[in-house]
Amino acid sequence: MKTILILGLLLFTAGSVASSIIEGEDGYRLWLKYDLVSNKKLQQAYTRQVADFYVSGESGTMQIIRDELNYALRGLLSQAKQVAESEASLVVVSGSKAATIARSHNLDLDAVGNEGYLVQQLVSGDTSQIVVLANSDVGALYGTYRLLRQIQTHQSLDEIAISSKPDIDLRVLNHWDNLDRHVERGYAGESIWDWHKLPEYRYQRYIDYARANASIGINGTVLNNVNADPLILTPHYLEKVKALADLFRPYGIKVFLSVKFSSPQLIGGLATSDPLNEEVKQWWNAKAAEIYQEIPDFGGFLVKANSEGQPGPGDFGRTHAQGANMLAQALKPHGGTVMWRAFVYANEKNEERSKQAYSEFKPLDGQFEENVLVQVKNGPIDFQPREPFSPLFGAMPKTPLMMEFQVTMEYLGFSTHFVYLGPMYEEVLKADTFARGEGSTVAKVVDGSLFDNRISGMAGVANIGTDRNWTGHIILQSNWYVLGRMAWDPQVSAETVANDWVRMTLSNETKVVLTVSDMMMRSHEITVNTMTPLGLHHIMGAGHHFGPAPWVDFLGRADWNSVYYHRADKQGIGFDRSPSGVNAVEQYFSPLREQLADPATTPEKYLLWFHHLPWDYEIASSGRTLWSELVHRYYQGADDVKTLEQQWDALEGHIDPLQFHQVQMAMDIHVKEALWWRNACVLYFQQFSGMPIPDGLPKPEKSLAEYQKMSFPHAPGQG
């Protein structure tokens, strides 16, 4: 009988009280969980090497480093002491003093730039000292967190020599948070921004949010929803934004705002928002100056325009470049940036949805101001469990393209499914665009190295809310974590990050690390098989995107309906985006274009994304028919979720009880919903294939009609 956690306090088994828990790890500390190093030998070594520390400088950032080291080392080692530099085993310095130390030991501090750092053991005779050196105070903060990670993951500090700098300039969280604290596509409680109480009331959670982001190198946050409320630009709210900016500044985090393009009309009293109108330009110039007067390091604007009903330059016959450039010119004197989203599609374009962003933005390459990045979702549709990379990556060599990943799980089970997105991010970043021949990966486009872009960026749509564990599910903290790690270094492996996260968040015990890392690395593929195998996509519930609903055909736009995407009929299933269909493959470079044009050479994971194939089409990897393979994938996905549950259950007693039972309860939901996905999708597609469920596989318990009647009008996270 499973143990059930009630209100984070009581544990019940078979109806009787098993124990009462009044303390433990509930997930609030995230990966900054500085528990005592259990290995005594390691603990003693660390104590000798870092317990007596010195931090140079009096800035707010350097004081944060002192506070973090004091807090962390007291937890990890049971002792920490600030001492004079001459007595310190650990020294943290920045600026000219760091440069002097680096030169005296032949270390190349210039190579790490403004945000990077060196962590180095210096040896002189029988004595040694560990130093964290950086050109800036924020670099020193990043280096300090890197040193602490080394200790948290129980790695040796002997001969440590780390040189690191971010490959991407802007590393940003996008919060889809409304001013009423509702979070669009949020599944972890309300928005953490309490606009009603700001600017006076500043929660400790704001500080811990900044600490968590700084620890993984995130240096920007967009505070509000891309479906923006223009009130965010009024003095009443800018005062509140300033309070957050002041808190985040010493952590190296700039605040950005999503803006509504029609703000000059809605709050400025103008008759138009035409980006070429002089009054409109002056309004934005004045608004930018007003913001920078209060927030000198304000990051800039994120814009969703002419998409899903949002206003934009197209309303006035202008291009995205003209709209973005008008805002960029207002921000440029202050050093601000425009992040202009490429998530655009419309019925009136009479073009298949996956092609529209490319068609609209590719002709504008080279027309954007130098402080504009075009922010592109990883795939050409909308954060599906799996998509091929957007063909815009590689197609705009004169324009910096900023990656937009979704950290929150709008289409991946909300906050009750065990899904680590590191493998998905890695799959996208490693994909080859062939824009400049073989090796022209998406990562090289995003970090700016392929086309020598002037600025680079990566954004993640946040999964953070007021839930005590921040993300609604302990495991989903890892997606916030891996976003930061991959924004700093797009080449880092998802497996390396998973191992670090498990050690820092759950346990350093070998059994836990191996088991949970394995579960995490398999979880994305399992989710794809559970929901959208073989390249299926966008077959979730209408509006809220919860649960399976491949039958949806009643929404006002064709491309909001599931049937638009899977196109199942008596002949077969899949969307023909090959040259014989809508020819979306033409937007990719050769030889990828030709590979995707032929089902025989299309990777099976994208087969039904690019091709409509007969039910008896033979799948090369298994020899099964398409129908049989599709069914087996759905069944395998559900079986694998059950295996994940069993793997987790076997860790009881090896993980903090509060953490363990939170995940265990979510696994119960995940298992049930995986069976729901399996049964509903197999029954629905069976009516087109006319083929039986293969022998040996259990038949669904309910009828298709019963699944179709299920309704969830109050599912969380709706817009």
C-alpha positions in Angstrom: 0.0 0.0 0.0 1.4 3.4 -1.0 2.0 6.1 1.5 0.0 9.3 0.9 1.2 12.8 1.8 -1.5 15.1 3.1 -0.8 18.9 3.3 2.9 18.3 3.5 2.6 17.0 7.1 0.8 13.7 7.6 1.6 10.3 6.1 -1.2 7.8 5.9 -1.0 4.1 5.0 -4.1 2.0 4.7 -6.1 4.6 6.5 -3.9 4.8 9.6 -1.3 7.4 10.6 2.2 6.1 9.7 4.2 9.1 10.8 4.0 12.9 11.3 6.5 14.9 9.4 7.1 18.4 10.6 10.4 19.0 8.8 12.1 17.9 5.6 12.8 19.0 2.1 9.7 20.2 0.3 11.4 21.5 -2.8 11.6 25.2 -1.9 15.4 25.2 -1.9 15.6 24.0 -5.5 19.1 22.9 -6.4 20.6 25.3 -3.8 20.2 22.6 -1.2 23.3 23.0 0.9 23.0 19.9 3.1 26.0 18.5 5.0 28.5 16.6 2.9 28.0 13.0 4.2 31.4 11.7 3.1 33.6 12.6 6.0 36.8 12.4 4.0 35.5 14.8 1.4 34.0 17.1 4.0 37.4 17.4 5.8 39.1 18.1 2.4 36.6 20.8 1.5 36.9 22.3 5.0 40.6 22.7 4.6 40.2 24.1 1.1 37.3 26.6 1.3 35.9 27.0 4.9 38.1 30.1 5.6 37.2 32.6 2.9 37.8 36.1 1.8 35.7 38.2 -0.6 37.2 41.4 -1.9 35.0 44.5 -2.6 32.0 46.2 -1.1 29.4 46.2 -3.8 26.0 44.7 -3.3 27.1 41.7 -5.5 30.2 41.0 -3.5 28.2 41.1 -0.3 25.8 38.6 -1.8 28.8 36.4 -2.5 29.8 36.6 1.2 26.3 35.8 2.3 25.9 32.9 0.0 29.3 31.4 0.9 28.5 31.8 4.6 25.1 30.2 4.2 26.3 27.4 1.9 29.5 26.4 3.7 27.8 26.3 7.0 25.3 23.9 5.6 27.8 21.8 3.5 30.7 21.8 6.0 29.1 22.9 9.3 31.5 25.7 9.4 32.5 28.9 7.5 34.6 31.8 8.5 35.3 35.1 6.9 39.0 35.9 7.4 41.7 38.2 6.1 43.0 37.6 2.6 46.3 36.4 3.9 44.6 33.7 6.0 42.0 32.6 3.5 42.0 29.2 1.8 39.4 30.6 -0.6 39.6 34.1 -2.2 37.0 35.7 -4.4 38.1 38.8 -6.3 37.0 40.8 -9.3 38.2 43.6 -11.5 41.8 45.0 -11.5 42.7 43.0 -8.4 41.6 39.8 -10.1 43.6 40.7 -13.2 46.7 41.3 -11.2 46.4 37.8 -9.6 45.7 36.2 -12.9 48.8 37.8 -14.5 51.0 36.8 -11.7 50.0 33.1 -12.2 49.9 33.2 -16.1 46.1 32.9 -16.1 44.1 34.3 -19.0 41.4 36.3 -17.4 40.7 38.4 -20.5 39.5 35.2 -22.3 36.4 34.9 -20.1 35.0 38.3 -20.9 32.8 40.4 -18.7 30.5 37.6 -17.3 32.9 34.7 -17.2 35.2 33.5 -14.4 38.2 31.4 -13.4 38.2 28.9 -10.5 41.7 27.9 -9.9 43.8 26.2 -7.2 47.1 28.1 -6.8 49.9 26.2 -5.2 53.1 27.7 -3.7 55.3 25.2 -2.0 53.4 23.3 0.6 50.5 25.8 0.7 47.6 26.2 -1.7 44.7 28.5 -2.2 41.6 28.4 -4.3 40.7 31.6 -6.1 37.6 32.7 -8.0 38.7 35.4 -10.4 36.4 37.5 -12.7 36.5 40.8 -14.6 33.2 41.8 -13.0 31.4 41.3 -9.7 28.7 39.4 -11.4 31.3 37.1 -13.0 32.6 36.5 -9.5 29.1 35.6 -8.4 28.8 33.1 -11.3 32.2 31.6 -10.4 31.2 31.3 -6.7 28.1 29.3 -7.7 30.2 27.1 -10.0 32.6 26.4 -7.1 29.6 25.5 -4.8 28.3 23.2 -7.5 31.6 21.3 -7.4 31.1 20.8 -3.7 27.4 20.0 -3.9 28.1 17.3 -6.5 31.0 15.9 -4.3 33.7 16.5 -6.9 37.3 17.0 -5.9 38.8 20.5 -5.6 42.3 19.3 -5.9 44.0 21.0 -8.9 40.7 22.6 -9.9 41.1 24.7 -13.0 37.9 26.0 -14.5 37.6 28.7 -17.1 34.1 29.5 -18.3 32.2 32.2 -20.0 28.7 32.2 -21.5 28.3 31.5 -25.2 25.0 33.4 -25.4 24.5 37.0 -24.4 20.9 37.2 -23.3 19.8 34.3 -21.2 16.2 35.1 -20.3 13.1 33.7 -18.6 9.8 34.7 -20.1 7.0 34.9 -17.6 3.5 34.6 -19.1 2.2 36.2 -15.9 -0.8 38.6 -15.9 -1.2 41.6 -13.6 -4.0 39.7 -11.8 -1.5 37.0 -10.9 -3.0 34.4 -13.3 -0.3 32.6 -15.2 -1.1 31.7 -18.8 0.1 28.2 -19.4 1.1 28.1 -15.7 0.6 25.0 -13.6 2.4 25.8 -10.4 0.1 28.2 -8.7 -0.3 32.0 -9.1 2.3 34.4 -10.4 5.1 35.0 -7.9 4.8 38.7 -8.6 2.4 40.2 -6.1 1.7 43.4 -8.0 -0.9 44.6 -5.4 1.7 44.6 -2.6 4.6 45.9 -4.6 6.6 48.1 -4.4 6.7 48.1 -0.6 6.2 44.4 0.1 9.1 42.3 -1.2 8.9 38.6 -0.6 11.9 36.5 0.3 10.8 34.4 -2.7 12.0 37.3 -4.9 15.5 37.0 -3.5 15.5 33.2 -3.8 14.3 33.5 -7.4 17.3 35.8 -8.1 19.7 33.4 -6.3 18.4 30.4 -8.3 18.7 32.2 -11.6 22.2 33.6 -10.9 23.3 30.1 -9.9 22.7 28.9 -13.5 23.7 32.1 -15.3 20.3 33.5 -16.2 20.7 37.3 -16.6 17.3 38.5 -17.7 13.6 38.1 -16.8 10.5 39.3 -18.7 8.1 39.9 -15.9 4.8 39.8 -17.8 2.8 37.9 -20.3 3.4 38.3 -24.1 -0.3 38.9 -24.4 0.5 42.1 -22.6 -1.7 44.4 -20.5 -0.7 48.0 -21.5 -1.1 49.1 -17.9 2.4 47.6 -17.2 3.7 50.8 -18.8 1.9 53.2 -16.6 3.7 55.0 -13.7 1.7 53.0 -11.2 3.2 49.7 -12.4 6.6 51.0 -13.4 7.2 51.9 -9.8 6.6 48.2 -9.0 8.8 47.0 -11.8 11.6 49.3 -10.4 11.3 47.5 -7.0 12.0 44.2 -8.7 14.8 45.6 -10.8 16.5 47.0 -7.8 16.3 43.6 -6.0 17.6 41.7 -9.1 20.4 44.1 -10.1 23.1 42.8 -7.8 22.4 39.3 -9.0 23.2 40.3 -12.6 19.6 40.1 -13.7 18.0 42.8 -15.9 14.2 43.1 -16.1 12.4 43.3 -19.4 8.7 44.0 -20.1 6.3 42.5 -22.7 4.5 45.5 -24.4 1.3 45.7 -26.3 1.9 47.3 -29.7 -1.2 49.4 -29.4 -0.2 51.0 -26.1 0.0 54.5 -27.6 -3.7 54.3 -28.3 -4.8 52.4 -25.2 -2.9 54.4 -22.6 -1.4 57.3 -24.5 -4.5 58.8 -26.0 -3.2 58.7 -29.6 -5.4 57.9 -32.6 -3.0 55.4 -34.0 -0.1 53.1 -33.2 1.4 53.2 -36.7 5.1 52.7 -36.3 5.9 55.3 -39.0 3.7 58.0 -37.4 5.9 60.7 -35.8 3.6 61.1 -32.7 3.8 57.4 -32.1 7.5 57.4 -32.3 7.7 60.3 -29.9 5.4 58.5 -27.5 7.6 55.5 -27.4 10.7 57.6 -27.1 9.2 59.4 -24.1 8.1 56.1 -22.5 11.6 54.6 -22.9 13.1 57.7 -21.3 10.6 57.5 -18.5 11.5 53.8 -17.8 15.3 54.4 -17.9 15.0 57.3 -15.6 13.8 54.9 -12.9 15.6 51.7 -14.1 18.9 52.7 -15.7 19.8 49.1 -16.6 16.3 48.1 -18.0 16.7 45.3 -20.5 14.1 46.2 -23.1 10.9 45.0 -24.7 9.5 41.6 -25.7 6.8 41.9 -28.3 4.1 39.6 -29.6 2.6 41.3 -32.6 0.0 40.3 -35.3 -0.3 36.9 -33.7 -3.4 35.3 -32.2 -5.3 38.6 -32.2 -2.6 40.7 -30.7 -2.1 44.1 -32.4 1.0 44.9 -34.5 2.5 46.9 -37.3 0.5 44.8 -39.8 -2.6 46.5 -38.7 -1.2 49.6 -40.4 0.2 48.0 -43.4 3.7 47.9 -42.0 6.2 45.1 -41.6 7.5 43.4 -38.5 10.8 45.0 -39.2 9.3 48.5 -39.2 7.4 47.8 -36.0 10.5 46.3 -34.3 12.8 49.1 -35.5 10.5 51.9 -34.2 10.8 50.3 -30.7 14.5 49.6 -31.1 15.2 53.3 -32.0 13.4 54.3 -28.8 15.5 52.0 -26.7 18.8 52.4 -28.5 20.1 55.5 -26.7 19.6 53.7 -23.4 21.2 50.4 -24.4 18.0 48.5 -24.6 17.0 45.5 -26.7 13.9 44.4 -28.6 13.0 40.7 -28.6 10.5 40.4 -31.4 8.6 37.1 -31.5 8.3 35.2 -34.8 5.3 33.2 -33.6 2.9 34.4 -36.2 0.1 32.7 -38.2 -3.2 33.8 -39.6 -6.1 32.2 -41.6 -6.1 35.0 -44.2 -2.6 34.1 -45.3 -3.9 31.0 -47.0 -0.7 29.1 -46.2 -0.1 26.1 -44.1 0.7 27.1 -40.5 4.1 25.6 -40.2 5.3 27.7 -43.1 4.1 31.1 -42.1 6.8 32.3 -39.8 9.5 31.6 -42.4 7.4 33.2 -45.2 6.9 36.3 -43.2 10.3 36.8 -41.7 12.8 35.4 -44.2 12.2 38.3 -46.6 13.0 40.8 -43.8 16.5 39.5 -43.2 18.9 42.3 -42.8 16.2 45.0 -42.3 16.2 45.0 -38.5 18.0 47.5 -36.3 21.2 46.2 -34.5 19.5 46.0 -31.1 16.7 43.7 -32.4 16.6 39.9 -32.0 13.9 37.8 -33.7 12.7 35.3 -31.1 11.9 32.0 -32.7 10.2 29.0 -31.1 12.2 25.8 -31.4 9.7 24.2 -33.8 7.5 25.6 -36.6 4.2 24.9 -34.8 3.9 25.5 -31.0 5.9 23.7 -28.3 4.8 20.2 -29.2 6.3 17.2 -27.4 8.5 16.8 -30.5 8.9 19.0 -33.6 11.6 19.4 -36.2 13.5 22.6 -35.7 12.1 25.8 -37.2 13.4 26.3 -40.7 14.0 30.0 -39.8 17.2 28.8 -38.0 19.9 29.3 -40.6 17.6 31.2 -43.0 18.3 34.7 -41.7 22.1 35.2 -41.7 21.9 39.0 -41.3 19.5 38.8 -38.3 20.2 37.5 -34.8 17.7 34.7 -34.0 16.9 34.1 -30.3 15.8 30.6 -29.3 12.5 30.3 -27.5 12.0 27.1 -25.6 9.0 26.3 -23.4 10.0 25.3 -19.9 6.4 25.1 -18.7 4.7 22.1 -20.1 1.6 23.3 -22.0 1.5 20.3 -24.3 3.5 17.8 -22.1 1.2 17.0 -19.2 1.2 20.3 -17.3 2.8 19.7 -13.8 1.9 16.1 -13.1 4.0 14.3 -15.8 7.6 13.3 -15.2 9.3 14.9 -18.2 12.9 16.2 -18.3 13.2 18.5 -21.3 17.0 18.5 -21.5 17.1 15.8 -24.2 14.5 17.8 -26.3 16.6 21.0 -26.0 19.7 19.0 -26.9 18.0 17.4 -29.9 17.1 20.8 -31.3 20.4 22.5 -30.6 22.4 19.7 -32.1 20.2 19.6 -35.3 22.1 20.5 -38.4 20.6 23.3 -40.5 23.2 22.8 -43.3 23.0 26.6 -43.8 26.7 26.8 -44.3 27.3 23.2 -45.0 27.5 20.2 -42.6 28.0 21.2 -39.0 25.8 24.4 -39.2 23.9 23.4 -36.1 21.0 25.3 -34.5 23.2 26.0 -31.5 25.7 27.8 -33.8 22.9 29.9 -35.2 21.6 30.8 -31.7 25.0 31.6 -30.2 25.8 33.8 -33.2 28.9 32.0 -34.2 27.6 30.7 -37.5 27.0 34.1 -39.0 29.1 36.2 -36.6 26.0 38.0 -35.2 26.4 41.0 -33.0 24.2 39.7 -30.2 22.7 36.3 -29.2 19.9 35.1 -26.9 18.0 32.2 -25.5 14.7 32.4 -23.7 12.5 29.9 -21.8 8.9 30.3 -21.0 8.9 29.8 -17.3 7.2 27.1 -15.3 7.4 29.0 -12.0 4.6 29.9 -9.6 3.7 30.2 -6.0 3.6 26.5 -5.3 6.0 25.8 -2.4 8.2 23.7 -4.8 8.1 26.5 -7.4 7.2 24.3 -10.4 4.4 22.1 -9.2 6.5 19.0 -9.5 10.0 18.5 -8.0 11.4 16.9 -11.2 10.2 19.8 -13.3 12.6 22.1 -11.5 15.2 20.4 -13.7 13.8 22.1 -16.8 14.3 25.5 -15.3 17.8 24.4 -14.3 18.8 22.9 -17.7 17.5 26.0 -19.6 20.0 28.1 -17.7 22.8 25.6 -18.1 22.2 25.3 -21.9 21.8 29.0 -22.3 25.3 29.4 -20.8 26.7 26.5 -22.8 24.6 25.1 -25.7 27.1 22.3 -26.1 26.7 20.8 -22.6 25.0 17.4 -22.6 21.6 16.9 -21.1 22.9 13.9 -19.3 25.7 15.9 -17.6 23.1 18.5 -16.4 20.7 15.8 -15.2 23.4 14.2 -13.1 24.3 17.5 -11.6 20.7 18.4 -10.9 20.0 15.1 -9.2 23.1 15.4 -7.0 22.3 19.0 -6.0 18.5 18.5 -5.5 17.8 14.9 -4.4 20.9 13.0 -3.3 24.5 12.1 -4.1 23.8 8.5 -3.3 24.9 6.4 -6.3 21.6 4.5 -6.6 19.6 7.7 -6.6 21.9 9.4 -9.2 21.9 6.5 -11.6 18.2 5.7 -11.3 16.8 9.2 -11.5 19.2 10.3 -14.2 18.2 7.3 -16.3 14.5 8.1 -15.7 15.1 11.7 -16.7 17.0 10.9 -19.9 14.3 8.4 -21.0 11.3 10.6 -20.0 11.1 12.8 -23.0 11.0 9.9 -25.5 8.5 8.1 -23.3 6.3 11.2 -23.4 6.5 11.5 -27.2 5.4 7.8 -27.4 2.6 8.4 -24.9 1.2 11.4 -26.7 2.4 12.0 -30.3 4.5 9.1 -31.7 6.0 9.0 -35.2 5.6 12.8 -35.7 2.0 13.3 -34.8 1.4 16.7 -33.2 -1.2 19.1 -31.8 -3.8 16.5 -30.9 -4.4 17.8 -27.3 -7.6 19.1 -25.8 -9.1 22.2 -27.2 -8.0 25.5 -25.7 -6.4 24.2 -22.5 -4.4 21.5 -24.3 -5.0 19.0 -21.5 -5.3 15.3 -22.4 -5.9 13.6 -25.7 -8.4 14.9 -28.2 -7.5 14.0 -31.8 -11.2 14.3 -32.7 -11.3 18.1 -32.2 -12.8 19.6 -35.4 -15.1 22.4 -34.2 -12.8 25.4 -33.5 -13.2 28.6 -35.5 -9.8 28.3 -37.2 -8.8 25.3 -39.2 -5.3 25.3 -37.7 -6.6 25.2 -34.1 -8.2 21.8 -34.7 -6.5 18.4 -34.2 -7.9 17.0 -37.4 -5.9 19.7 -39.3 -2.7 18.2 -38.2 -3.1 14.4 -38.2 -5.4 14.2 -41.3 -6.4 10.6 -40.6 -8.7 9.0 -43.1 -9.4 5.6 -44.5 -6.3 5.8 -46.7 -3.8 6.7 -43.9 -2.5 9.3 -41.5 -0.1 12.2 -41.4 0.4 15.7 -42.8 1.9 15.8 -46.3 4.4 18.5 -46.1 6.5 17.0 -48.9 6.7 18.4 -52.4 3.6 16.4 -53.3 1.7 18.3 -50.5 2.2 21.7 -49.0 6.0 21.5 -49.6 7.1 22.8 -46.2 10.3 20.9 -46.8 11.4 23.5 -49.3 12.1 25.8 -46.4 15.0 23.6 -45.2 18.5 23.5 -46.8 19.8 20.7 -48.8 20.5 17.8 -48.2 18.0 18.0 -45.3 15.3 19.1 -47.8 15.6 16.0 -49.9 15.9 13.7 -46.9 12.6 15.0 -45.4 10.9 14.9 -48.8 11.1 11.1 -49.0 9.4 8.9 -46.3 12.1 6.3 -46.9 14.8 8.7 -45.6 12.7 10.8 -43.2 13.7 10.0 -39.6 10.8 7.9 -38.1 10.4 10.4 -35.3 9.2 13.0 -37.9 7.5 10.6 -40.3 3.9 11.7 -39.9 5.0 15.4 -39.5 6.1 15.4 -43.2 4.1 12.6 -44.8 0.6 11.2 -45.1 1.1 7.5 -45.3 -1.1 4.4 -45.8 -2.0 2.4 -42.8 -0.2 -0.6 -44.2 3.1 1.3 -44.9 6.0 -0.7 -43.6 8.0 0.8 -40.8 11.7 0.1 -41.5 12.9 -0.2 -37.9 10.3 -2.8 -36.9 8.9 -4.3 -40.0 5.4 -3.6 -38.7 2.7 -1.8 -40.6 2.2 1.9 -39.8 -1.0 1.0 -37.9 0.7 -1.7 -35.8 3.7 0.5 -35.1 1.5 3.4 -34.0 -0.5 1.2 -31.6 2.7 -0.4 -30.2 4.2 3.1 -29.6 1.2 4.2 -27.6 1.2 1.0 -25.6 5.0 1.2 -25.1 4.6 4.7 -23.9 2.0 3.8 -21.2 4.1 0.8 -20.2 7.2 2.9 -19.8 5.4 5.4 -17.6 4.5 2.5 -15.4 8.1 1.5 -15.3 9.1 5.0 -14.3 6.7 4.8 -11.4 8.2 1.4 -10.3 11.7 2.9 -10.6 10.7 5.8 -8.4 8.9 3.6 -5.8 12.2 1.6 -5.4 13.9 4.8 -4.2 11.7 5.1 -1.0 14.0 5.6 1.9 16.8 7.0 -0.3 15.2 10.4 -0.9 13.8 12.9 1.6 10.3 11.7 2.3 8.6 15.0 1.3 10.4 15.0 -2.0 9.7 11.3 -2.5 6.0 11.5 -1.9 5.4 14.6 -3.9 6.8 12.8 -7.0 5.1 9.6 -6.1 1.7 11.2 -6.0 2.3 12.9 -9.4 3.4 9.5 -10.8 0.0 8.1 -9.9 -1.6 10.7 -12.1 1.0 10.3 -14.8 0.3 6.5 -15.0 -3.5 7.0 -15.3 -3.2 9.7 -17.9 -0.7 7.7 -20.0 -3.4 4.9 -20.2 -6.0 7.6 -21.1 -3.8 8.8 -23.9 -3.2 5.3 -25.1 -6.8 4.2 -25.1 -8.3 7.4 -26.5 -5.9 7.7 -29.4 -5.8 4.1 -30.4 -9.6 3.9 -30.4 -9.9 7.1 -32.4 -7.4 6.2 -35.1 -8.8 2.7 -35.3 -12.0 3.9 -36.8 -10.0 5.1 -39.8 -7.6 2.2 -40.1 -10.3 -0.4 -39.7 -7.6 -2.7 -38.3 -7.7 -4.6 -35.0 -5.5 -3.9 -32.1 -2.5 -6.2 -32.5 -2.7 -9.5 -30.6 -1.3 -9.6 -27.1 -2.2 -6.0 -26.3 -5.0 -5.4 -23.8 -8.1 -3.7 -25.2 -9.2 -0.3 -23.8 -11.8 -0.5 -21.0 -13.9 2.4 -22.2 -15.5 3.2 -25.6 -14.3 6.0 -27.8 -17.6 7.9 -27.1 -16.8 7.8 -23.4 -13.4 9.4 -23.9 -14.9 12.0 -26.3 -17.4 13.1 -23.7 -14.7 14.0 -21.1 -14.6 17.7 -20.5 -12.3 20.0 -18.5 -13.6 23.5 -18.6 -11.6 24.5 -15.5 -8.2 23.0 -16.5 -5.4 25.3 -15.3 -3.3 27.7 -17.3 -5.8 28.8 -19.9 -5.3 32.2 -21.5 
